[in-house]
Structures are given as C-alpha cells and as structure tokens.
C-alpha cells in the first residue's frame, strides 16, 4: 500500500499527469518500456505464454515466458537486475518499474498461487 501511495503522489506532481492517468502510463510502460513490450512475451496481463516451440533432442520443447503478475515486488525487481538468456536488458528507473508492477498486480487480485 505504501508503494501505491507513493505512485499516487508522483502522478499528481509529474507534468505528464495532466495528459495521462497513472493506469494509462503503467499500461504504456508495460506494452513498450524500451522498444520491446513485456506483453510480447509475458502476455497482455502478465499471465505468461509460449513464445516458441522447437525440437530439442528429438522432442518438441516450449520456450515459455513465465507468469509475472503474481510476483512480489522484490522478486519482480530482481528479474531486471539479473541478465538471462532470453529477456532483453532494459534501463528502467525505479519509478517505471513500480508503475509496471502496479499495472501487473491489478491482474492478480482474487487469484490463487500468489508468490512473494
């Protein structure tokens, strides 16, 4: 809740707040943070999805982006700090990460299997 309060205060004080709601800004960041939208791999609502299917050792194998709308803030932020083989490297500010997290967490309300 403290994070949401901070975001609300920021939204009021930022000049872009005159043109865009915090929800619109959060969605825009998720869909195109730095050229490659999170939604392209993790789905429209962060539910995760199959990115590709390929053959490995004679078996069909899926390359799957994980569900991310159920992560706690700490784990969510860690994904951007550690490089991995598939996820692009983004240069997002802490405020931008908070907005993306806010956007995704709205889709996890009343869902089971929440990870902290």
C-alpha positions in Angstrom: 0.0 0.0 0.0 2.9 2.4 0.7 4.1 1.9 -2.9 0.7 2.7 -4.2 0.6 5.9 -2.1 3.9 7.0 -3.5 2.8 6.3 -7.0 -0.3 8.4 -6.5 1.7 11.3 -5.2 4.1 11.0 -8.1 1.2 11.0 -10.6 -0.1 14.3 -9.2 3.3 16.0 -9.3 4.5 14.8 -12.7 3.9 17.0 -15.7 2.6 14.1 -17.8 -0.1 13.5 -15.3 -2.1 16.3 -17.0 -2.3 14.2 -20.1 -2.4 10.6 -18.9 -3.7 8.7 -15.9 -1.4 6.6 -13.8 -3.2 3.5 -15.2 -2.6 4.6 -18.8 1.1 5.4 -18.0 1.6 2.0 -16.4 0.0 0.2 -19.3 2.1 2.1 -21.8 5.3 1.2 -20.0 4.3 -2.5 -19.9 3.4 -2.5 -23.6 6.6 -0.6 -24.7 9.1 0.1 -22.0 12.1 0.5 -24.3 11.1 -0.9 -27.8 10.2 -4.4 -26.9 6.9 -4.7 -24.9 6.7 -7.0 -21.9 3.3 -8.1 -23.3 5.0 -9.7 -26.3 6.4 -12.5 -24.1 4.5 -12.4 -20.8 1.0 -11.8 -22.2 -1.4 -8.9 -22.1 -1.9 -9.3 -18.4 1.4 -10.9 -17.3 -0.2 -14.3 -17.3 2.8 -15.9 -19.2 2.8 -17.5 -22.6 4.5 -19.8 -25.0 7.0 -17.8 -27.0 8.3 -20.5 -29.3 8.1 -24.3 -29.9 11.3 -26.0 -31.1 12.8 -29.5 -31.4 15.4 -30.4 -28.9 16.9 -34.0 -28.8 14.1 -35.1 -31.0 11.3 -33.8 -28.7 9.1 -30.8 -29.1 10.1 -28.2 -26.5 8.4 -25.0 -25.5 10.2 -21.7 -24.7 7.8 -20.2 -22.2 7.8 -16.8 -20.6 6.7 -17.1 -17.0 3.6 -15.6 -15.4 4.7 -12.4 -13.7 1.5 -10.9 -12.4 1.8 -12.9 -9.2 5.3 -11.9 -8.1 6.1 -9.9 -5.0 7.8 -6.5 -5.7 11.3 -7.7 -4.6 11.3 -10.7 -6.9 9.8 -8.6 -9.8 12.6 -6.1 -9.4 15.3 -8.8 -9.3 14.3 -10.0 -12.8 15.5 -6.7 -14.2 18.8 -6.8 -12.3 19.9 -10.3 -13.4 20.7 -10.9 -17.0 19.3 -14.0 -18.5 19.5 -15.6 -22.0 16.1 -14.5 -23.2 14.8 -11.4 -21.6 16.0 -8.1 -23.0 18.0 -5.8 -20.9 16.0 -2.7 -20.0 17.2 0.6 -18.4 14.1 1.3 -16.4 14.0 3.7 -13.4 12.7 2.6 -10.1 9.6 4.6 -10.7 9.0 3.0 -14.1 9.4 -0.5 -12.5 7.0 0.5 -9.8 4.4 1.5 -12.4 4.8 -1.7 -14.4 4.5 -3.7 -11.1 1.4 -1.7 -10.2 -0.1 -2.5 -13.6 0.6 -6.2 -13.4 -0.5 -6.6 -9.8 -4.0 -5.3 -10.7 -4.5 -8.5 -12.7 -3.6 -10.7 -9.7 -6.5 -9.7 -7.5 -8.5 -12.6 -6.3 -6.2 -15.2 -8.0 -4.6 -18.1 -6.2 -1.0 -19.1 -6.3 0.5 -15.8 -5.4 4.2 -15.8 -5.0 6.0 -13.4 -2.7 
